[in-house]
């Protein structure tokens, strides 16, 4: 006796899988999910029961449509009249209001020019106010507003804050479409996972191209996109170099992925990068499909993979969960069709839609400067239709599209939603993750880009508003922070669990302590980028950030806290939540030195021959000794020499001898981090 899957029957009946599952539940049939198979007898029963209901639904919809059309027709004249009266009223109001944009200060001569009057008239008005000002003298906004009001003008400040500019762009260019204008669009899929688990090979198998052979080491080198056809339906795949790029884009506000494919090798199981990728996908709040790869190998154990992922919140459907697991072999091209079928099924459940008949909105997923073609950007169109000749703006970059190429390198004239395309004609290279908007003309594009450029300049002059323990209480009081997101890294797994449980208990009614990622090992760039995207604080126990992670943390303004005692972290976060945190000193890392050799000196112990790789090491600084980025000792310097001379400090790229007070267990490859405690000015 043959069997039929629930989602296949749903397609046959013209229902969504979700609706059919609800009907099955009402009939009290034992079916676990839309992937479950049912007997022919049950399928026939459902066909008979639901046939009449589907027909009745169609009749009701048709009747409703006819009634709606009649109502629209009857009210058309009344609506048109009301609209005309409203438009006339608005036009009249606007015609009586002359608005001029000015900065915080403006020259007398410039104000006169903007109001199209003689400068002498402005000067006369200023004198009547008791203000003596010449033609080229600046006056403040309030004074200028009083003068402008005398001539029936209203002065307004230009949009300068990032929030106002963003609101204006969204209101004018990225508005919500009416439901009746929406049509189904292809899903956008990102493939993620551990570095050696076959992400690129899987994409290679899906597209039947030679991506892997072209790229060094089999690792994707850049962010791109490609489109594949599955049974006359399109699926867009983003080629990312890993979850770091995925999160880097999300940190800039880009949400372009509909489905995440988590690739896990059946022979290796869940690795640290697998967990990181999983947490990044969860933070982005997208459905996850697990592809258990390398099923052609004899030593694979897919049940082990399922068990390990269950510990991280991904429960397989056959175990009573809602996560789809697909067994594949990228090498043998096995299971690919089933994976594509599951992607199509999940996207069908999501009912992904967009309006193709509007000005285009998209996201930059890759951008570069080409020597012969100028700025080149790959954009994923998400709404509307983008055509050659359209004026566009993306951040501080703007222009008119001169040419477009699809993912096969063919020139195209226009593209719709969920389509990746390479565009030429921008004034400069935009940032990956930046939104791209189609506007009415070149002038508007240039004006918006200029406002964004001013905003970017202003933001560089002030610190970014990332959450930190120092200002946490104030931001809680202002209602800015509801969740305190944490990323916890420690030297051993047991410690991370203990820390997590202790910190979660600190949650209050005002703020929830939410560990979004825990892991073992050094604090990496990936941790910092996840913190930046999720506005989280990074906490390290007996581990330190890598050199590159320190630089990224400075750039992204992420608060990184390092502890050796759990109690200290608990006290700090508790005090921050309660508004009691009052730090008197802060740690300032001066530099790092690498141990290149060790020497035993009589009466002095072991001396390290060091090479300063970053910053400087000073005689009076405190130090911590790192071995594989794990702290194994903290103390002070007993001696610091250059050749035979005692010195106060050793700068970057210089060698010297260093002794640690009361400590001799030094090995080649160890890293010595020098720091001081600096008093915080109040």
C-alpha positions as CSV (number, residue, x, y, z in Angstrom):
1,X,0.0,0.0,0.0
2,X,1.5,3.4,-1.0
3,X,1.8,6.4,1.2
4,X,1.5,10.1,0.7
5,X,3.2,12.9,2.6
6,X,0.9,15.6,4.2
7,X,2.5,18.5,2.3
8,X,1.9,16.7,-1.0
9,X,-1.8,16.2,-0.2
10,X,-2.0,19.9,0.8
11,X,-0.7,20.9,-2.7
12,X,-3.2,18.6,-4.3
13,X,-6.1,20.2,-2.3
14,X,-4.9,23.7,-2.9
15,X,-4.3,24.3,0.8
16,X,-1.2,25.3,2.8
17,X,0.5,22.6,4.8
18,X,-0.4,24.6,8.0
19,X,-4.1,24.7,7.2
20,X,-4.2,20.9,6.4
21,X,-2.4,20.1,9.6
22,X,-5.1,22.1,11.5
23,X,-7.8,20.1,9.8
24,X,-6.1,16.8,10.5
25,X,-5.8,17.8,14.2
26,X,-9.6,18.5,14.3
27,X,-10.2,15.0,12.9
28,X,-8.1,13.5,15.6
29,X,-5.8,11.7,13.2
30,X,-2.4,10.8,14.6
31,X,0.0,12.8,12.3
32,X,3.2,14.3,13.7
33,X,4.1,17.0,11.1
34,X,3.7,18.1,7.4
35,X,6.5,15.6,6.6
36,X,4.6,12.6,7.9
37,X,3.3,10.0,5.5
38,X,-0.4,8.9,5.6
39,X,-2.1,5.8,4.2
40,X,-4.2,6.0,1.0
41,X,-7.4,5.3,2.9
42,X,-6.7,8.3,5.2
43,X,-5.8,10.5,2.2
44,X,-9.0,9.6,0.4
45,X,-11.0,10.3,3.6
46,X,-9.4,13.8,3.8
47,X,-10.1,14.4,0.1
48,X,-13.8,13.7,0.6
49,X,-14.2,15.7,3.8
50,X,-12.2,18.7,2.6
51,X,-13.5,18.8,-1.0
52,X,-16.8,20.4,-0.2
53,X,-15.1,22.8,2.3
54,X,-12.6,24.0,-0.4
55,X,-15.5,24.5,-2.9
56,X,-17.6,26.4,-0.3
57,X,-14.5,28.6,0.5
58,X,-14.0,29.5,-3.1
59,X,-17.7,30.4,-3.5
60,X,-17.6,32.6,-0.4
61,X,-14.4,34.3,-1.7
62,X,-16.0,34.9,-5.1
63,X,-19.2,36.4,-3.5
64,X,-17.0,38.5,-1.2
65,X,-15.0,39.8,-4.1
66,X,-18.2,40.7,-6.1
67,X,-19.6,42.5,-3.0
68,X,-16.3,44.3,-2.4
69,X,-16.2,45.5,-6.1
70,X,-19.9,46.7,-5.8
71,X,-19.1,48.7,-2.7
72,X,-16.0,50.2,-4.3
73,X,-18.0,51.2,-7.3
74,X,-20.8,52.7,-5.3
75,X,-18.4,54.8,-3.1
76,X,-16.1,55.8,-5.9
77,X,-17.6,59.2,-6.6
78,X,-18.0,60.1,-2.9
79,X,-14.3,59.1,-2.3
80,X,-13.1,61.1,-5.2
81,X,-14.9,64.2,-4.1
82,X,-13.6,63.8,-0.5
83,X,-10.1,63.2,-1.8
84,X,-10.3,66.3,-4.0
85,X,-11.5,68.5,-1.2
86,X,-8.7,67.2,1.1
87,X,-6.0,67.7,-1.5
88,X,-7.2,71.3,-2.2
89,X,-7.1,72.0,1.5
90,X,-3.6,70.5,1.9
91,X,-2.4,72.5,-1.1
92,X,-3.8,75.7,0.3
93,X,-2.2,75.1,3.7
94,X,1.2,74.3,2.1
95,X,1.0,77.3,-0.1
96,X,0.7,79.5,2.9
97,X,3.8,78.0,4.6
98,X,7.2,78.9,3.2
99,X,9.8,76.6,4.8
100,X,13.6,77.1,4.6
101,X,16.2,74.7,5.9
102,X,19.1,76.2,7.8
103,X,21.8,74.9,10.0
104,X,22.3,76.0,13.7
105,X,23.9,79.3,12.4
106,X,23.5,81.2,9.1
107,X,25.1,84.3,7.6
108,X,22.8,87.4,7.3
109,X,23.5,87.6,3.6
110,X,22.6,83.9,3.0
111,X,19.4,84.3,5.0
112,X,18.4,87.2,2.8
113,X,19.1,85.3,-0.3
114,X,17.0,82.3,0.9
115,X,14.0,84.6,1.5
116,X,14.7,86.5,-1.8
117,X,14.8,89.9,-0.1
118,X,17.3,92.7,0.3
119,X,20.0,92.1,3.0
120,X,19.4,95.7,4.2
121,X,15.8,94.6,5.2
122,X,17.2,91.8,7.3
123,X,19.8,94.1,8.9
124,X,17.0,96.7,9.7
125,X,15.0,94.0,11.5
126,X,18.0,92.9,13.4
127,X,18.7,96.4,14.6
128,X,15.1,96.7,15.8
129,X,15.8,93.6,18.0
130,X,19.0,95.3,19.3
131,X,21.4,93.1,17.3
132,X,24.1,94.8,15.3
133,X,25.2,92.4,12.6
134,X,27.0,92.9,9.2
135,X,26.4,91.1,5.9
136,X,28.9,88.3,6.6
137,X,28.1,87.9,10.3
138,X,26.5,84.7,11.6
139,X,23.3,84.7,13.6
140,X,21.9,81.8,15.6
141,X,18.9,79.7,14.6
142,X,16.5,81.3,17.1
143,X,17.3,84.8,16.0
144,X,17.1,83.9,12.3
145,X,13.7,82.2,13.0
146,X,12.3,85.5,14.5
147,X,13.5,87.5,11.4
148,X,12.1,84.9,9.0
149,X,8.7,85.0,10.7
150,X,8.5,88.7,10.0
151,X,8.6,87.9,6.3
152,X,6.2,84.9,6.5
153,X,8.9,82.2,6.4
154,X,9.4,79.3,8.7
155,X,12.9,78.0,9.4
156,X,13.5,74.3,10.0
157,X,16.6,72.4,11.0
158,X,17.8,69.9,8.3
159,X,17.7,66.2,9.1
160,X,21.0,65.4,10.7
161,X,20.6,62.6,13.2
162,X,20.8,59.0,12.0
163,X,17.4,58.2,13.4
164,X,15.7,61.0,11.6
165,X,17.4,60.2,8.3
166,X,16.5,56.5,8.7
167,X,12.9,57.4,9.5
168,X,12.7,59.6,6.4
169,X,14.2,57.0,4.1
170,X,11.8,54.3,5.4
171,X,8.8,56.5,5.3
172,X,9.5,57.7,1.7
173,X,11.3,54.8,0.1
174,X,10.8,51.6,2.1
175,X,7.2,51.8,3.0
176,X,4.9,48.8,3.7
177,X,3.0,47.5,0.7
178,X,-0.8,46.8,0.6
179,X,-1.5,43.0,1.0
180,X,-3.3,42.9,-2.3
181,X,-0.2,44.2,-4.1
182,X,2.0,41.3,-2.9
183,X,2.9,38.3,-4.9
184,X,5.0,35.2,-4.0
185,X,8.8,35.6,-4.3
186,X,11.7,33.1,-4.2
187,X,13.3,32.3,-0.8
188,X,16.8,33.6,0.0
189,X,18.9,30.9,1.6
190,X,22.3,31.2,3.5
191,X,24.5,28.1,3.9
192,X,26.4,28.0,7.3
193,X,28.5,25.6,9.3
194,X,32.0,24.5,10.3
195,X,34.8,25.3,8.0
196,X,35.5,21.8,6.8
197,X,32.0,20.4,6.8
198,X,31.3,21.0,3.1
199,X,29.4,24.3,2.7
200,X,30.9,25.2,-0.7
201,X,30.9,21.6,-1.9
202,X,27.1,21.5,-1.1
203,X,26.5,24.7,-3.1
204,X,28.6,23.2,-5.8
205,X,26.4,20.1,-5.9
206,X,23.3,22.2,-5.9
207,X,24.4,24.4,-8.8
208,X,26.4,21.7,-10.6
209,X,29.2,24.1,-11.1
210,X,32.9,24.0,-10.2
211,X,33.0,26.6,-7.5
212,X,35.2,24.5,-5.2
213,X,37.9,23.9,-7.9
214,X,38.2,27.6,-8.6
215,X,38.7,28.7,-5.0
216,X,41.8,28.2,-3.0
217,X,41.5,25.6,-0.3
218,X,37.8,25.0,-1.1
219,X,36.7,28.0,1.0
220,X,34.4,30.6,-0.3
221,X,36.4,33.8,-0.7
222,X,33.7,36.5,-1.0
223,X,30.0,37.2,-0.5
224,X,28.1,36.5,-3.7
225,X,24.7,35.1,-4.7
226,X,23.3,32.6,-7.2
227,X,19.9,31.5,-8.4
228,X,18.9,27.9,-9.0
229,X,15.7,26.5,-10.6
230,X,13.9,23.7,-8.8
231,X,10.8,22.4,-10.7
232,X,10.3,25.8,-12.3
233,X,10.6,27.6,-8.9
234,X,13.6,29.7,-8.1
235,X,15.8,29.6,-4.9
236,X,18.4,32.2,-4.2
237,X,21.6,31.0,-2.4
238,X,23.9,33.5,-0.7
239,X,27.6,32.4,-0.8
240,X,29.0,33.6,2.5
241,X,32.6,33.0,3.8
242,X,31.0,31.9,7.1
243,X,28.7,33.2,9.8
244,X,31.0,36.1,10.5
245,X,30.0,37.8,7.3
246,X,26.4,36.8,7.9
247,X,26.5,38.6,11.2
248,X,28.6,41.5,9.9
249,X,25.7,42.3,7.5
250,X,23.1,41.9,10.3
251,X,25.2,44.3,12.4
252,X,24.5,46.9,9.8
253,X,20.8,46.3,10.0
254,X,20.5,44.0,7.0
255,X,18.0,41.2,7.3
256,X,18.1,39.4,3.9
257,X,18.0,35.7,4.7
258,X,14.8,33.7,4.8
259,X,16.2,30.3,5.6
260,X,19.5,29.1,7.1
261,X,21.0,25.7,6.0
262,X,23.2,24.4,8.8
263,X,25.7,22.0,7.3
264,X,27.1,19.4,9.8
265,X,29.5,16.6,8.8
266,X,28.1,13.2,9.8
267,X,31.5,11.9,10.7
268,X,32.7,14.9,12.8
269,X,29.4,15.9,14.5
270,X,28.8,19.3,16.1
271,X,32.0,21.4,16.3
272,X,32.5,24.9,18.0
273,X,32.0,26.7,14.7
274,X,28.7,24.7,14.2
275,X,27.4,26.1,17.5
276,X,28.5,29.6,16.6
277,X,26.7,29.4,13.2
278,X,23.6,28.0,15.0
279,X,23.6,30.9,17.5
280,X,24.0,33.4,14.7
281,X,21.1,31.9,12.8
282,X,19.0,31.9,16.0
283,X,19.8,35.5,16.6
284,X,18.7,36.4,13.1
285,X,15.4,34.6,13.9
286,X,15.2,32.5,10.7
287,X,14.1,28.9,10.1
288,X,16.9,26.4,10.2
289,X,17.3,23.2,8.1
290,X,20.1,20.9,9.1
291,X,21.9,19.2,6.2
292,X,23.9,16.2,7.6
293,X,26.7,15.9,5.1
294,X,29.3,13.3,4.1
295,X,26.7,10.5,4.4
296,X,28.7,8.5,1.8
297,X,31.4,7.8,4.5
298,X,31.1,4.5,6.4
299,X,31.9,6.0,9.8
300,X,29.0,8.6,9.8
301,X,26.7,8.7,12.7
302,X,23.7,10.9,11.9
303,X,21.9,10.0,15.2
304,X,24.9,11.4,17.1
305,X,24.5,14.7,15.2
306,X,20.8,14.9,16.0
307,X,21.5,14.1,19.7
308,X,24.2,16.9,19.9
309,X,22.0,19.4,18.1
310,X,19.1,18.6,20.4
311,X,21.3,19.9,23.3
312,X,21.4,23.2,21.4
313,X,17.7,23.5,20.9
314,X,17.3,21.8,17.5
315,X,14.9,18.8,17.9
316,X,14.4,16.6,14.8
317,X,10.8,16.1,13.6
318,X,11.0,12.4,14.0
319,X,11.9,12.9,17.7
320,X,8.8,15.2,18.2
321,X,10.5,18.5,17.3
322,X,10.1,20.9,14.4
323,X,13.6,21.0,12.8
324,X,14.0,19.4,9.4
325,X,17.1,17.1,9.1
326,X,18.2,16.0,5.6
327,X,20.9,13.4,4.9
328,X,23.1,14.5,2.0
329,X,26.4,13.7,0.3
330,X,27.8,16.7,-1.5
331,X,30.5,14.5,-3.0
332,X,28.1,11.9,-4.4
333,X,25.3,14.4,-5.0
334,X,22.9,12.4,-2.9
335,X,20.0,13.9,-1.0
336,X,20.2,17.2,-2.9
337,X,16.7,16.9,-4.4
338,X,15.2,16.2,-1.0
339,X,17.1,19.2,0.5
340,X,15.8,21.5,-2.2
341,X,12.3,20.1,-1.7
342,X,12.5,20.9,2.0
343,X,13.7,24.4,1.3
344,X,10.7,24.9,-1.1
345,X,8.4,23.5,1.6
346,X,9.7,25.8,4.4
347,X,9.4,28.8,2.1
348,X,5.9,27.8,1.2
349,X,5.0,27.6,4.9
350,X,6.5,31.2,5.3
351,X,4.4,32.5,2.4
352,X,7.2,34.9,1.3
353,X,5.8,37.8,-0.7
354,X,6.8,41.1,-2.2
355,X,5.4,43.8,-4.5
356,X,7.2,44.0,-7.9
357,X,5.3,47.1,-9.0
358,X,7.0,49.8,-7.0
359,X,10.3,51.6,-6.7
360,X,13.0,49.0,-5.9
361,X,14.5,48.4,-2.4
362,X,17.4,46.0,-1.9
363,X,20.5,45.2,0.1
364,X,24.2,45.4,-1.0
365,X,25.7,42.0,-0.4
366,X,29.1,42.6,-2.0
367,X,30.9,45.7,-3.3
368,X,34.3,46.4,-4.8
369,X,36.3,49.0,-6.9
370,X,37.0,47.6,-10.4
371,X,39.9,49.3,-12.2
372,X,38.1,49.3,-15.5
373,X,34.5,49.5,-14.5
374,X,34.6,51.7,-11.4
375,X,32.5,51.0,-8.3
376,X,30.7,47.6,-8.7
377,X,28.1,46.3,-6.3
378,X,26.1,43.1,-6.0
379,X,22.6,44.0,-4.8
380,X,19.8,41.6,-3.8
381,X,16.5,43.2,-4.8
382,X,13.9,42.7,-2.1
383,X,11.0,44.9,-3.2
384,X,10.0,46.4,-6.5
385,X,11.7,46.2,-9.9
386,X,15.1,47.6,-10.7
387,X,15.9,48.7,-14.2
388,X,18.8,50.1,-16.2
389,X,18.6,53.9,-16.0
390,X,17.1,54.0,-12.5
391,X,18.5,56.6,-10.1
392,X,19.6,54.9,-6.8
393,X,21.2,55.7,-3.5
394,X,23.0,53.4,-1.0
395,X,24.4,55.1,2.1
396,X,26.6,57.9,0.9
397,X,26.9,56.3,-2.6
398,X,24.5,57.3,-5.4
399,X,24.2,57.2,-9.2
400,X,22.2,56.0,-12.2
401,X,22.5,52.4,-13.2
402,X,24.5,52.0,-16.4
403,X,24.5,48.2,-16.6
404,X,23.3,45.1,-14.8
405,X,24.6,41.5,-14.9
406,X,22.9,38.5,-13.4
407,X,24.7,35.7,-11.5
408,X,25.5,34.0,-14.8
409,X,27.3,37.1,-16.1
410,X,24.5,37.9,-18.6
411,X,23.4,41.5,-19.1
412,X,19.8,42.1,-18.0
413,X,17.5,45.1,-18.4
414,X,15.3,44.7,-15.3
415,X,15.0,42.4,-12.3
416,X,12.3,41.8,-9.6
417,X,12.2,40.7,-5.9
418,X,14.6,38.1,-4.6
419,X,17.0,38.6,-7.5
420,X,20.8,39.1,-7.1
421,X,22.3,41.4,-9.7
422,X,25.6,43.2,-10.2
423,X,25.2,46.9,-10.9
424,X,27.5,49.6,-12.3
425,X,27.1,53.4,-12.1
426,X,27.5,54.3,-8.4
427,X,29.6,57.3,-7.3
428,X,31.6,55.3,-4.7
429,X,31.8,51.8,-3.3
430,X,28.9,51.2,-0.8
431,X,29.2,49.0,2.4
432,X,28.1,45.4,2.4
433,X,24.7,45.3,4.3
434,X,23.8,48.9,3.2
435,X,20.3,49.4,1.9
436,X,19.8,50.4,-1.7
437,X,16.9,52.6,-2.7
438,X,15.5,53.6,-6.1
439,X,14.5,57.3,-6.2
440,X,12.8,59.5,-8.7
441,X,15.9,61.4,-10.0
442,X,19.6,62.0,-9.7
443,X,19.1,65.2,-7.6
444,X,17.1,63.4,-4.9
445,X,19.7,60.6,-4.8
446,X,22.5,63.1,-4.4
447,X,20.7,65.0,-1.7
448,X,20.0,61.8,0.4
449,X,23.6,60.6,-0.1
450,X,24.9,64.0,1.1
451,X,22.7,63.9,4.3
452,X,24.0,60.4,5.0
453,X,27.6,61.6,4.5
454,X,27.0,64.4,7.1
455,X,25.4,61.9,9.4
456,X,28.3,59.5,9.1
457,X,30.8,62.3,9.8
458,X,28.9,63.3,12.9
459,X,28.7,59.8,14.2
460,X,32.5,59.4,13.9
461,X,32.8,62.4,16.2
462,X,30.8,60.9,19.0
463,X,30.9,57.5,20.6
464,X,28.4,54.9,19.5
465,X,25.6,54.0,21.8
466,X,26.5,50.3,22.4
467,X,25.4,49.0,25.8
468,X,28.0,48.7,28.5
469,X,27.9,47.9,32.2
470,X,28.9,51.4,33.0
471,X,25.8,53.0,31.6
472,X,23.4,50.0,31.9
473,X,21.4,51.3,34.8
474,X,20.7,54.7,33.2
475,X,19.6,53.0,30.0
476,X,17.3,50.6,31.9
477,X,15.7,53.6,33.6
478,X,15.2,55.3,30.3
479,X,13.5,52.2,28.9
480,X,16.2,51.7,26.3
481,X,17.3,48.2,27.5
482,X,14.9,45.4,28.2
483,X,17.3,42.4,27.6
484,X,20.9,42.3,28.7
485,X,22.4,40.1,26.0
486,X,25.7,38.3,27.0
487,X,28.3,36.3,25.2
488,X,30.2,34.1,27.6
489,X,33.6,32.5,26.8
490,X,35.6,30.4,29.3
491,X,38.5,28.0,29.4
492,X,36.4,24.9,30.1
493,X,32.8,24.0,29.3
494,X,31.8,23.3,32.9
495,X,32.6,26.9,33.8
496,X,30.5,28.3,31.1
497,X,27.4,26.5,32.3
498,X,28.0,27.5,35.9
499,X,28.4,31.2,34.8
500,X,25.3,31.1,32.6
501,X,23.1,29.7,35.4
502,X,24.4,32.2,37.9
503,X,23.9,35.2,35.7
504,X,20.4,34.2,34.4
505,X,19.3,34.3,38.1
506,X,20.1,38.1,38.2
507,X,17.1,38.9,35.8
508,X,14.6,41.4,37.2
509,X,11.2,42.7,36.1
510,X,13.0,45.6,34.3
511,X,15.7,43.7,32.5
512,X,16.2,40.0,31.5
513,X,19.8,38.6,31.5
514,X,20.0,36.7,28.2
515,X,23.1,34.7,27.4
516,X,22.9,34.4,23.5
517,X,26.1,32.4,23.0
518,X,28.4,30.4,25.3
519,X,31.6,28.8,24.2
520,X,35.1,27.5,25.1
521,X,38.3,29.2,24.1
522,X,39.6,32.6,23.2
523,X,37.3,35.6,22.5
524,X,37.3,35.8,18.7
525,X,36.3,38.3,16.0
526,X,33.1,36.3,15.5
527,X,32.2,36.8,19.1
528,X,32.7,40.5,18.8
529,X,30.7,40.8,15.6
530,X,27.8,38.8,17.2
531,X,27.9,41.1,20.2
532,X,27.9,44.2,17.9
533,X,24.9,42.8,15.9
534,X,23.0,41.8,19.1
535,X,24.1,44.8,21.3
536,X,25.6,42.3,23.8
537,X,28.4,42.4,26.4
538,X,31.2,39.9,26.1
539,X,32.4,38.2,29.3
540,X,35.5,36.1,29.4
541,X,36.7,33.8,32.2
542,X,40.4,32.8,32.2
543,X,40.5,33.5,28.5
544,X,41.5,36.7,26.6
545,X,40.5,38.2,23.2
546,X,42.8,37.5,20.3
547,X,44.7,40.5,18.9
548,X,42.4,41.0,16.0
549,X,39.4,40.7,18.3
550,X,40.7,43.5,20.5
551,X,40.9,45.8,17.4
552,X,37.4,44.8,16.2
553,X,36.0,45.5,19.8
554,X,37.5,49.0,19.7
555,X,36.1,49.7,16.3
556,X,32.6,48.3,17.1
557,X,32.6,49.8,20.6
558,X,31.8,46.4,22.2
559,X,32.2,46.2,26.0
560,X,34.5,43.2,26.8
561,X,34.9,42.2,30.4
562,X,37.5,39.7,31.7
563,X,37.2,37.9,35.0
564,X,39.0,35.1,36.9
565,X,36.4,34.8,39.7
566,X,32.7,34.1,38.9
567,X,31.6,36.1,42.0
568,X,33.2,39.3,40.6
569,X,31.2,39.0,37.4
570,X,27.9,38.4,39.3
571,X,28.6,41.4,41.5
572,X,29.4,43.6,38.6
573,X,26.3,42.8,36.6
574,X,24.1,42.8,39.7
575,X,25.4,46.2,40.6
576,X,25.0,47.5,37.0
577,X,21.3,46.4,37.0
578,X,20.7,48.0,40.4
579,X,22.5,51.2,39.4
580,X,25.3,50.7,42.0
581,X,28.2,50.2,39.6
582,X,30.8,52.8,40.4
583,X,34.1,51.8,38.8
584,X,37.1,53.8,40.2
585,X,39.7,52.1,38.0
586,X,39.7,50.7,34.5
587,X,42.2,48.3,32.9
588,X,44.3,49.7,30.0
589,X,46.2,47.1,27.9
590,X,49.6,48.6,27.0
591,X,50.9,45.9,24.7
592,X,51.8,42.3,24.1
593,X,55.1,40.5,23.8
594,X,55.9,37.0,22.5
595,X,58.3,34.7,24.3
596,X,60.9,33.7,21.7
597,X,63.4,32.0,24.1
598,X,64.0,31.2,27.8
599,X,67.2,31.5,29.9
600,X,67.9,30.3,33.4
601,X,69.9,32.9,35.3
602,X,71.5,32.1,38.7
603,X,69.7,33.9,41.6
604,X,67.2,35.4,39.1
605,X,65.2,32.4,37.9
606,X,64.0,32.0,34.4
607,X,64.3,35.1,32.1
608,X,62.2,35.3,28.9
609,X,63.7,36.6,25.7
610,X,60.7,38.5,24.3
611,X,59.7,40.3,21.1
612,X,57.1,43.1,21.5
613,X,54.4,42.5,18.8
614,X,52.0,45.2,19.8
615,X,52.1,48.4,21.9
616,X,54.7,48.5,24.6
617,X,55.8,46.7,27.8
618,X,56.7,49.0,30.7
619,X,58.7,48.1,33.9
620,X,55.9,49.2,36.3
621,X,53.0,47.4,34.4
622,X,51.2,44.4,35.6
623,X,51.3,41.3,33.4
624,X,49.3,38.2,32.6
625,X,50.8,35.2,30.9
626,X,48.8,33.6,28.1
627,X,49.3,30.2,26.7
628,X,46.9,29.4,23.8
629,X,45.0,32.5,24.8
630,X,44.3,31.0,28.3
631,X,45.5,33.0,31.3
632,X,47.8,30.8,33.4
633,X,49.4,33.5,35.6
634,X,49.0,37.1,36.6
635,X,51.7,39.1,38.4
636,X,54.3,41.8,38.0
637,X,57.6,42.3,36.2
638,X,60.8,41.7,38.3
639,X,63.3,42.9,35.6
640,X,63.2,44.4,32.1
641,X,66.4,44.7,30.0
642,X,67.6,45.7,26.6
643,X,70.9,43.9,26.0
644,X,72.5,44.3,29.5
645,X,70.9,47.6,30.4
646,X,67.8,48.0,32.6
647,X,65.1,49.9,30.8
648,X,61.7,51.5,31.7
649,X,59.9,50.2,28.6
650,X,60.3,48.2,25.3
651,X,58.4,49.4,22.3
652,X,56.8,47.5,19.3
653,X,59.2,45.5,17.1
654,X,62.0,45.5,19.7
655,X,63.5,42.6,21.7
656,X,64.5,42.4,25.3
657,X,64.7,40.3,28.4
658,X,61.8,40.0,30.9
659,X,61.6,38.4,34.3
660,X,58.3,37.7,36.1
661,X,58.3,38.1,39.9
662,X,58.2,34.7,41.6
663,X,57.3,32.8,38.4
664,X,59.6,30.6,36.3
665,X,57.3,28.3,34.2
666,X,57.9,30.2,30.9
667,X,57.8,28.5,27.5
668,X,58.5,29.5,23.9
669,X,55.3,30.8,22.2
670,X,53.8,32.2,25.4
671,X,52.4,35.7,25.2
672,X,52.9,38.3,27.9
673,X,50.2,41.0,28.1
674,X,51.1,44.1,29.9
675,X,48.5,46.4,31.4
676,X,47.9,49.1,34.0
677,X,44.9,50.1,36.2
678,X,44.0,53.7,35.4
679,X,41.8,55.8,37.6
680,X,38.5,56.8,35.9
681,X,38.0,60.6,35.9
682,X,34.6,61.6,37.3
